[in-house]
Amino acid sequence: MTGPPPPFDAELAAGLAIVQGGAPVTLTPDLIGALRTGHVAAHEVGDDGLRRGGAYTFADHVVPGSPGAPDVTVLVCTPAAVDAPAPVIYHIHDGGMVAGTRRSGMTPMLDLAEPHGAIVVSVEYRLAPEHPYPAQVDDCYTGLSWIAEQADDLGADRDRIVIVGVSAGGGLAAAVTLLARDRKGPAVYGQLLGYPMLDDRNDSYSTVQMRGFGVWDQTSNETGWRALLGAAYGSADVPPYAAPARAVDLSGLPPAYIDVGSAEIFRDEAIAYADRIWQCGGDAELHVWPGGFHAFDAWMPQAALSQAMTRARQDWLRRLLAT
């Protein structure tokens, strides 16, 4: 039996009501174009935001794609006074697999990186449905490989690359980490998966509970996964590099930080992913934020719960980089 949805945090609920105007918006295929436009307006960071008052410089780099694939563009933000070799935050943006750019969500990434003097590299991966799986994972893995290959020129420490992604970016970050392990590719030092999009089956208790609630519900999730996987959506043929929840073996992975709200559809798959890492003898830190809806920190960064989430991520990264 599945009960009613958990209550939203009171502060978040008040803000969500204002943002949504009392009417939750569900993503359907015909709204992907509008999401892309709105996502850019809401989340893309301009030049001044990337410079952070002179604390950072930035540049785009064009990276040769994998065989048969187009080139990949990455945005590199480097501390003006970089202490080489510097750790790297490798950022994979959100957007439900169908929206976003390499500049999306860069403000919280730079907030995360700056206290540690870290370089931020953000990848521009191809979007579904025009480019279905495996285009996104291939592009993101290409970006990771490039960082390791160019580490000396970037002033980066190739042994301290931390993959960070939220929502769809969290799912892609998990997938790239699995791929790096299985290909014996570049070493990943840690993975930060914020409310990650991990499971195409779209049938967990939390998914059913939150149908029609919050900012990303079961229908929206189906739209994103169908765009990515096409006819394979929900079938037994989906590989773990497309939907990391499908992975059976989560051993041999770098330390993971996973967080999720209690009142969002990704709650159960995020918890299950952390649990399976532990079952395989791995290192995972899990936070379930009470009353948090999907991406609440992006919608309401000044809310008390959002601030607590930000501090927890910073604390984990500080402890990771100290080892």
BARONU-794427 format. One line per 10 residues: number of its first residue (from 1); their letters; for each residue x negated, y, z negated of C-alpha. Coordinates in Angstrom, 3 decimals. Layout:
N
NUM = a = X,Y,Z; ...;
***
This chain:
323
1 = mtgppppfda = 0.000,0.000,0.000; -1.260,3.464,0.876; -0.163,6.297,-1.378; 0.306,9.975,-0.604; -2.719,12.116,0.268; -4.903,13.222,-2.626; -4.332,16.850,-3.611; -6.528,19.553,-2.186; -8.698,21.586,-4.536; -6.545,24.574,-5.497;
11 = elaaglaivq = -8.988,27.200,-4.214; -9.475,25.338,-0.949; -5.752,24.773,-0.491; -5.039,28.491,-0.763; -7.690,29.301,1.826; -6.585,26.516,4.155; -3.007,27.802,4.109; -4.250,31.203,5.281; -6.525,29.734,7.961; -3.883,27.407,9.381;
21 = ggapvtltpd = -0.920,29.678,8.888; 0.992,26.776,7.365; 0.797,24.659,10.537; -2.042,22.103,10.870; -3.527,21.998,14.368; -4.060,18.543,15.854; -6.560,18.030,18.671; -5.114,16.409,21.775; -6.940,15.986,25.090; -5.307,19.073,26.568;
31 = ligalrtghv = -6.714,21.192,23.735; -10.380,20.225,24.148; -11.076,23.325,26.231; -9.531,25.563,23.582; -11.551,23.812,20.865; -14.752,24.460,22.800; -13.954,28.147,23.093; -12.905,28.443,19.465; -15.835,26.406,18.189; -18.338,28.659,19.908;
41 = aahevgddgl = -16.656,31.772,18.534; -16.541,30.402,15.007; -19.855,28.573,14.679; -22.412,29.720,17.257; -25.224,31.833,15.800; -26.643,34.808,17.714; -30.243,35.938,18.037; -30.234,38.100,14.897; -28.823,35.245,12.866; -31.595,32.958,14.092;
51 = rrggaytfad = -34.306,35.516,13.253; -33.015,35.952,9.684; -34.548,39.395,9.300; -37.912,38.312,10.669; -38.220,35.155,8.573; -37.953,32.982,11.685; -38.837,33.075,15.358; -37.002,30.970,17.904; -37.358,29.570,21.404; -35.603,27.129,23.698;
61 = hvvpgspgap = -37.540,24.210,25.148; -36.508,21.986,28.042; -37.326,18.340,27.393; -37.429,15.659,30.113; -34.447,13.347,29.694; -34.552,9.584,29.500; -34.845,7.753,32.856; -31.908,8.710,35.049; -30.652,11.346,32.605; -30.828,15.134,32.891;
71 = dvtvlvctpa = -33.236,17.277,30.913; -32.328,18.131,27.333; -32.580,21.615,25.836; -33.629,22.020,22.230; -33.673,25.171,20.126; -36.723,25.479,17.867; -36.624,27.884,14.926; -40.012,28.311,13.258; -40.837,30.154,10.028; -42.736,33.338,10.857;
81 = avdapapviy = -45.371,32.315,8.329; -45.307,28.597,8.996; -47.458,26.514,6.690; -48.468,23.781,9.114; -47.823,20.962,9.167; -44.282,21.906,8.157; -41.358,19.550,7.564; -38.684,19.458,10.255; -34.919,19.623,9.997; -33.628,17.947,13.154;
91 = hihdggmvag = -30.105,19.279,13.559; -27.335,17.532,15.507; -24.283,19.772,15.741; -20.647,18.941,15.025; -17.619,19.295,17.303; -15.778,15.969,17.420; -18.076,14.682,20.206; -16.355,17.116,22.590; -17.470,20.625,21.560; -20.393,22.671,20.257;
101 = trrsgmtpml = -23.818,23.852,21.347; -27.357,23.829,19.978; -26.573,27.135,18.224; -23.499,25.747,16.481; -23.763,25.521,12.701; -27.272,26.945,12.598; -26.664,29.270,9.653; -26.320,26.449,7.087; -29.222,24.616,8.727; -31.507,27.606,8.298;
111 = dlaephgaiv = -30.182,28.096,4.761; -31.179,24.497,4.077; -34.594,24.797,5.721; -35.857,28.211,4.648; -36.632,27.441,0.965; -38.891,24.606,2.146; -40.627,26.458,4.967; -39.136,23.911,7.339; -38.875,24.141,11.097; -35.370,23.611,12.503;
121 = vsveyrlape = -34.913,21.877,15.843; -31.359,21.739,17.213; -30.447,19.620,20.216; -27.999,20.430,23.021; -26.457,17.045,23.758; -23.962,16.278,26.514; -20.299,16.364,25.521; -17.483,13.902,26.058; -15.270,13.233,27.933; -17.303,14.475,30.909;
131 = hpypaqvddc = -20.262,12.556,29.518; -19.178,9.428,27.602; -21.362,7.253,25.374; -24.330,6.735,25.489; -25.115,10.236,26.820; -24.958,11.919,23.395; -27.121,9.377,21.588; -29.633,9.303,24.447; -29.992,13.091,24.348; -30.350,13.174,20.575;
141 = ytglswiaeq = -32.939,10.394,20.605; -34.825,12.236,23.342; -34.966,15.291,21.101; -36.289,13.249,18.181; -38.990,11.669,20.333; -40.031,15.085,21.643; -40.477,16.464,18.120; -42.799,13.605,17.234; -44.757,13.950,20.483; -45.108,17.747,20.240;
151 = addlgadrdr = -45.586,17.945,16.469; -49.101,19.374,16.636; -48.100,22.146,19.031; -45.003,22.927,16.940; -46.950,23.070,13.670; -44.711,20.244,12.483; -45.322,17.240,10.290; -44.244,14.262,12.406; -44.080,12.165,9.234; -41.463,14.426,7.604;
161 = ivivgvsagg = -38.614,14.694,10.101; -35.235,14.814,8.373; -32.174,14.285,10.585; -29.210,16.418,9.544; -25.702,16.400,10.983; -22.155,17.004,9.843; -18.940,15.474,11.160; -19.639,14.230,14.711; -23.225,15.367,14.196; -23.383,13.177,11.098;
171 = glaaavtlla = -22.261,10.169,13.089; -24.825,10.903,15.786; -27.532,11.426,13.154; -26.748,7.999,11.700; -26.791,6.462,15.184; -30.138,8.023,16.116; -31.615,6.823,12.826; -30.462,3.272,13.592; -31.842,3.530,17.113; -35.212,4.812,15.887;
181 = rdrkgpavyg = -35.432,1.870,13.488; -34.516,-0.717,16.109; -36.754,0.707,18.822; -39.577,1.206,16.350; -39.547,4.811,17.474; -40.390,8.041,15.659; -40.356,7.771,11.893; -37.347,9.400,10.267; -38.107,10.647,6.754; -34.504,11.100,5.649;
191 = qllgypmldd = -30.960,11.408,6.951; -28.384,13.891,5.676; -24.924,12.873,6.821; -22.250,15.413,5.972; -18.679,13.999,6.137; -19.876,11.841,9.029; -17.746,10.545,11.917; -18.789,6.897,11.823; -15.917,4.554,12.691; -13.950,4.538,15.943;
201 = rndsystvqm = -11.387,2.074,14.579; -9.604,5.004,12.941; -7.565,2.812,10.589; -8.958,3.252,7.068; -6.755,4.029,4.063; -7.983,7.619,4.010; -7.258,7.994,7.727; -3.663,6.887,7.235; -3.266,8.972,4.065; -4.383,12.166,5.767;
211 = rgfgvwdqts = -2.333,11.780,8.944; -1.060,15.252,9.750; -3.011,16.942,6.939; -6.113,19.105,6.851; -8.171,20.249,9.818; -9.046,16.887,11.424; -6.431,14.143,11.268; -5.940,10.687,12.764; -4.709,11.994,16.119; -7.621,14.438,16.386;
221 = netgwrallg = -10.014,11.642,15.532; -8.524,9.379,18.184; -8.896,12.175,20.734; -12.598,12.517,19.941; -13.322,8.797,19.942; -11.340,8.102,23.126; -13.219,10.909,24.854; -16.487,9.291,23.821; -15.654,5.618,24.399; -12.891,5.518,26.994;
231 = aaygsadvpp = -11.330,2.083,27.369; -13.724,0.595,24.797; -12.125,2.667,22.001; -11.264,0.451,19.031; -12.363,-2.745,20.782; -14.858,-5.353,19.683; -17.268,-4.097,22.347; -18.265,-0.856,20.606; -21.976,-0.933,19.626; -23.317,0.476,16.355;
241 = yaaparavdl = -25.209,3.214,18.197; -21.811,4.564,19.285; -20.035,4.009,15.956; -22.530,3.366,13.147; -19.823,1.862,10.905; -20.057,-1.141,13.250; -23.631,-1.833,12.119; -23.993,-4.970,10.031; -27.635,-4.507,9.035; -28.409,-1.190,7.338;
251 = sglppayidv = -31.726,-2.311,5.911; -34.991,-0.544,6.640; -33.442,2.912,6.932; -34.865,6.117,5.439; -33.248,7.640,2.345; -29.735,8.858,3.031; -27.646,11.650,1.571; -23.943,11.242,2.360; -21.144,13.549,1.285; -17.440,13.726,2.018;
261 = gsaeifrdea = -14.238,15.201,0.616; -11.742,13.068,-1.271; -8.883,14.534,0.801; -10.107,13.852,4.338; -9.953,10.988,6.800; -13.695,10.224,6.749; -13.726,9.498,2.998; -13.503,5.713,3.178; -15.943,5.199,6.052; -18.532,7.458,4.403;
271 = iayadriwqc = -18.216,5.564,1.111; -18.425,2.219,2.921; -21.557,3.303,4.800; -23.334,4.289,1.594; -22.208,1.062,-0.058; -23.576,-1.031,2.798; -26.919,0.752,2.588; -27.056,-0.193,-1.098; -26.016,-3.781,-0.316; -28.952,-3.971,2.106;
281 = ggdaelhvwp = -31.358,-2.711,-0.562; -31.593,0.838,0.726; -31.628,4.317,-0.782; -28.463,6.406,-0.547; -27.034,9.292,-2.544; -23.268,9.657,-2.237; -21.086,12.627,-3.205; -17.292,12.570,-2.942; -16.061,16.105,-3.504; -12.703,16.124,-5.321;
291 = ggfhafdawm = -9.981,17.848,-3.333; -12.249,18.619,-0.394; -10.716,18.604,3.082; -12.804,17.956,6.176; -15.604,20.505,6.654; -14.332,22.616,3.769; -17.770,24.147,3.270; -17.772,25.491,6.840; -14.268,26.911,6.537; -14.724,28.371,3.049;
301 = pqaalsqamt = -18.458,28.639,2.240; -17.927,30.864,-0.797; -15.518,28.485,-2.563; -16.820,26.943,-5.774; -16.664,23.408,-4.362; -18.519,24.504,-1.222; -21.250,26.082,-3.299; -21.592,22.878,-5.327; -21.917,20.881,-2.103; -24.608,23.244,-0.802;
311 = rarqdwlrrl = -26.599,22.979,-4.040; -26.393,19.187,-4.005; -27.736,19.029,-0.454; -30.577,21.379,-1.345; -31.415,19.370,-4.468; -31.598,16.151,-2.463; -33.811,17.711,0.205; -36.128,19.239,-2.407; -36.557,15.875,-4.125; -37.070,14.098,-0.792;
321 = lat = -39.755,16.502,0.399; -41.533,16.302,-2.949; -42.168,12.583,-2.500;
***
